[in-house]
Amino acid sequence: MNTFEKIIKDYIESACKTDAVLAGKYEKSGKDIEGCCKYIKSEARKQAKNGCAVIADVEVFGWAFHYIQEDIKAPEKKEP
């Protein structure tokens, strides 16, 4: 697990301690942190201009929660 994945995992697991609904969806979703991070990176690429994007932490963590809570699949495409 790389540093980015660990940060996302720790943040989600911390939020699950105080949010029973999120915890239930996280547990039942069958989604993993690797897929979540692929989704986050794909969302960031959509905002990039000339190959560069600056994304606020709150938006990145929002994408993580959105991925867990909604019927979203991780991108199939291999990352560059």
Secondary structure by P-SEA (a helix, b strand, c coil): ccaaaaaaaaaaaaaaaacaaaaaaaaaccccaaaaaaaaaaaaaaaccccbbbbcaaaaaaaaaaaacccccccccccc
